[in-house]
C-alpha cells in the first residue's frame, strides 16, 4: 500500500447563500470547528492582523453543518435546509460554501416528552418564544435519571408536526391569553413530541484492569465509585475515570477505552479498563520567570516513581523521589557562569501522590532539609492542587445529547404523510451564570499555587 498525503489545506473563508432568515454574524457564530477566528485585529497601514485558520477536513465541516441545523431548530426554523454546496481549494487555502434555506419561523405550541421507565409523560406550557432550552433540559434530566437507574439503552426521537393553531392554549391552566399578542399573527405553529426509550436496568458484573504494570488492582479499585453487583451508573464511571486521570500515572483514559460487555440474559455488564502507563521519571531545568531578567537562579530537578514493591500503604510504586539542585551563588553570577565558584545545594524530596479512597494516607511530601515547615507547605500545595482539580469541571455531566428530528405533515390530514429526517437537535449542558467567575477564580488560584511552588 502506497499512500500519498498530498497538500494540507486550511479553511480561509466560509460563504453563505440562500435565505438565511437570521443575521449573518449570528449564523457564523454558530460554527464551532471550521470557522476562522480573528486573533489580532488589522491596523490600516501598520499591521495586517492575524487570523487563525483551522485545518480543512470533511469531518470538521460535517460537524459544523450539524451544529448549524441544530442552531436553526433552536431559533424556531424547524423546516430549515442546510447543505454543503462546494469547496474551492487553491494555494493550500479552502473556501467552504454553504446554502441555507431557513423556511418559515414556527412558534412552539405543545411540547410533550413521552417514555417508559423513569420518564413520565409531561406537558410544557406553550411559549411565545421558540427556544428549546427548557425542552433540552427536560431530556437531559431524563437521561441522567436513566443513567442512575442503570439503563444503558437510552434513546430519544423527536417528531415535529405543524398545527393550524397553538395546540393546548385553552387547555393549559394559568396561561395568559394576552401573551398571544407578543407572537406575530402570521407565524405558524408546531407541536413537539419526544419519545424516549430506556430499556431494562443493568448491574455491574466483573471489573478488570489491563496495562497497569506498576499499580496494583486493589489500589485502582479503591479509586472507582462503581462496585461489582451494584446498578451501573454512567455518571459514576465518568467520575472514576476523572480520578484515574488526575493521578498522572497513565495516559488519559476516555470512556471509549473502557470495554463494556453486556449480557442481555442476566442484565449484567462487565467492565475492562485499558490503561497505558506514562514514563516513571523525568527531569526539568528551570530559571527566572521575569522577562529580560536574571533575578532567579537556574535549578535542575530529576525525579521518578519508586519500584513496584510492597502493598497497601507501603506500595512503593505510589511514592516518588526527586532530587533538586539549587545554586547558592548570586543570580547574576549563576546566570553567566557555571564554574567552580558555584556551590550547589541538593534538595531531596520523597512523597506520595494523592490517591482517591486513601485521603489521609496519601497526598504528602517529606523534605528532610526543609524541616517540618517546608514539609507542611509542600504537602499543603499538593492538597490545594487536588481541590483545584475538583473545581475545574463536573465529569459526571452526560455528554452532548443528539436528538434526531423527524418532520411530519400537519395535523388533521386524511392522507398519512411519511416522516422526513431534518437533522439533529444538539442538547448541551446548561452553563451556570457564574461560570465566568468560577473559571477566573480557578485561573487566579492556579497561578498563585504555581508561584508559591516556584518561590
FENFENLIN-V128199 format. One record per run of one state. SS is the DSSP state (H for helix, E for strand, C for the rest). FROM is the first residue (numbers start at 1). LEN is the number of residues. Records with the same first field share a line. If there is no record, write none. Layout:
BEGIN
SS=FROM-LEN  FROM-LEN
END
This chain:
BEGIN
C=1-9  20-4  30-7  41-2  44-3  48-2  53-2  56-2  75-6  91-2  102-4  116-6  125-8  149-2  152-3  164-13  183-5  198-3  202-1  211-6  224-7  232-2  248-2  251-4  264-4  275-2  278-3  287-12  306-6  315-1  328-3  337-7  353-11  367-4  392-9  409-11  428-7  455-1
E=10-10  37-4  43-1  47-1  50-3  55-1  81-10  93-9  106-10  122-3  151-1  155-9  188-10  201-1  203-8  231-1  250-1  258-6  268-7  277-1  281-6  299-7  319-9  344-9  364-3  401-8  420-8
H=24-6  58-17  133-16  177-6  217-7  234-14  255-3  312-3  316-3  331-6  371-21  435-20
END
